[in-house]
Amino acid sequence: MVLRFEATYPKGLCPGWSVIVKGETGSSTNTFEINFLDESGEQIAFHFNPRLADSVIVCNSFLSNHWGQEEVTETVPLEAKEPFQVEIYSDQDFFHVFVDETKVLQYKHRLKYLPTVSRLQIMDDIHISSVEVTRRGLC
């Protein structure tokens, strides 16, 4: 795995924040990850992993040194080597994922204390053109 982007947001990313990643997948593996981690970096509150070759998006959490049950979505509006925008927004209950402004999934929070989610990582076969983190507010 190749780390493409990492940032820490000491005030936390959840709930109420939106992360927008613009880029395109490369050509070698056609998979990438966007991970929301706790401040220690040892727990992944949300793992977003499109796998274009398999036509699925896999989501999961890594808590207490264990991966949880994978949630797999077969709606994958991403094409290899094509530009895209992924927005991940967190409210009190879910991570909501939009690809090119179309909602593709929501993932229930498994990490219960959301203010500890303060790190963002983007990894693997992706060319990033921009990452935007903004306060969206809770609806």
C-alpha positions as CSV (number, residue, x, y, z in Angstrom):
1,M,0.0,0.0,0.0
2,V,1.2,3.4,-0.9
3,L,0.2,6.4,1.3
4,R,-0.9,9.3,-1.0
5,F,-2.3,11.7,1.5
6,E,-2.5,12.0,5.3
7,A,-3.7,14.8,7.5
8,T,-4.6,15.3,11.2
9,Y,-7.5,17.4,12.3
10,P,-7.0,17.9,16.1
11,K,-10.6,19.1,16.6
12,G,-12.0,15.9,15.0
13,L,-13.7,15.0,11.7
14,C,-16.9,13.6,13.1
15,P,-19.7,14.5,13.2
16,G,-20.5,17.3,10.9
17,W,-17.5,17.4,8.6
18,S,-17.3,16.7,4.9
19,V,-14.3,15.4,3.1
20,I,-14.2,15.8,-0.7
21,V,-11.5,13.9,-2.6
22,K,-11.1,14.7,-6.3
23,G,-8.9,12.5,-8.5
24,E,-8.7,9.5,-10.7
25,T,-7.7,5.9,-10.2
26,G,-4.4,4.7,-11.7
27,S,-4.1,1.7,-13.9
28,S,-2.2,-0.9,-11.9
29,T,-4.6,-2.2,-9.3
30,N,-7.7,0.1,-9.7
31,T,-8.3,0.1,-6.0
32,F,-7.8,2.8,-3.4
33,E,-8.7,3.5,0.3
34,I,-10.0,6.5,2.2
35,N,-9.6,5.9,5.9
36,F,-10.9,7.8,8.9
37,L,-8.8,7.0,12.0
38,D,-8.7,7.8,15.6
39,E,-6.1,10.1,17.1
40,S,-3.7,7.2,17.8
41,G,-4.0,5.8,14.3
42,E,-4.7,2.4,15.7
43,Q,-8.4,2.3,15.0
44,I,-10.1,2.9,11.7
45,A,-13.6,4.3,12.2
46,F,-14.4,4.1,8.5
47,H,-12.5,2.2,5.7
48,F,-13.8,3.0,2.2
49,N,-12.3,0.8,-0.4
50,P,-13.6,0.8,-4.0
51,R,-12.4,-2.3,-6.0
52,L,-13.1,-1.5,-9.6
53,A,-11.8,-4.9,-10.9
54,D,-14.4,-6.6,-8.7
55,S,-17.1,-3.9,-9.2
56,V,-17.7,-3.5,-5.5
57,I,-17.1,-1.0,-2.7
58,V,-16.0,-2.5,0.5
59,C,-16.5,-0.7,3.8
60,N,-15.4,-1.7,7.3
61,S,-13.9,-0.7,10.6
62,F,-10.8,-1.8,12.4
63,L,-11.5,-1.6,16.2
64,S,-9.7,-3.2,19.1
65,N,-7.2,-4.9,16.8
66,H,-9.9,-6.6,14.7
67,W,-11.6,-6.0,11.4
68,G,-15.4,-6.0,11.7
69,Q,-17.9,-7.4,9.3
70,E,-17.4,-6.1,5.8
71,E,-20.3,-4.2,4.1
72,V,-20.2,-4.6,0.4
73,T,-22.0,-2.4,-2.1
74,E,-22.2,-3.4,-5.8
75,T,-23.0,0.1,-7.0
76,V,-19.7,1.4,-8.2
77,P,-20.0,4.6,-10.3
78,L,-16.3,4.9,-10.8
79,E,-14.3,4.1,-13.9
80,A,-10.6,3.3,-14.2
81,K,-8.5,6.3,-15.2
82,E,-11.5,8.6,-15.2
83,P,-11.9,11.7,-13.0
84,F,-14.2,11.5,-10.0
85,Q,-15.2,13.2,-6.8
86,V,-15.9,11.3,-3.6
87,E,-17.6,13.1,-0.7
88,I,-17.8,11.5,2.7
89,Y,-20.0,13.3,5.2
90,S,-20.4,12.2,8.8
91,D,-23.5,12.9,10.9
92,Q,-24.3,11.6,14.4
93,D,-25.2,8.1,13.1
94,F,-23.6,7.4,9.7
95,F,-20.9,8.2,7.2
96,H,-22.7,9.1,4.0
97,V,-20.8,8.6,0.7
98,F,-21.4,10.4,-2.5
99,V,-19.6,9.8,-5.8
100,D,-20.0,12.6,-8.3
101,E,-22.8,14.0,-6.1
102,T,-24.8,10.8,-6.2
103,K,-25.3,9.0,-2.9
104,V,-23.9,5.5,-3.1
105,L,-24.0,4.3,0.5
106,Q,-24.2,5.0,4.1
107,Y,-22.2,3.3,6.8
108,K,-23.4,3.2,10.5
109,H,-20.8,4.4,13.0
110,R,-19.1,1.6,14.8
111,L,-16.7,3.7,16.8
112,K,-18.9,5.2,19.5
113,Y,-16.8,8.2,20.6
114,L,-16.7,10.2,17.3
115,P,-14.6,13.2,18.5
116,T,-11.5,10.9,18.5
117,V,-11.8,10.5,14.7
118,S,-9.1,13.0,13.7
119,R,-6.9,11.5,11.0
120,L,-7.5,11.1,7.3
121,Q,-5.5,8.8,5.0
122,I,-5.8,8.1,1.3
123,M,-3.9,5.2,0.0
124,D,-3.0,3.0,-3.0
125,D,-3.7,3.5,-6.7
126,I,-5.1,7.0,-6.9
127,H,-4.0,10.3,-8.4
128,I,-5.3,13.0,-6.1
129,S,-6.0,16.5,-7.6
130,S,-7.5,17.9,-4.3
131,V,-8.7,17.1,-0.8
132,E,-11.2,19.5,0.8
133,V,-12.3,19.3,4.4
134,T,-15.1,21.6,5.4
135,R,-17.6,21.9,8.3
136,R,-20.9,20.9,6.8
137,G,-22.9,21.2,10.0
138,L,-25.5,18.7,11.2
139,C,-29.0,18.6,9.6
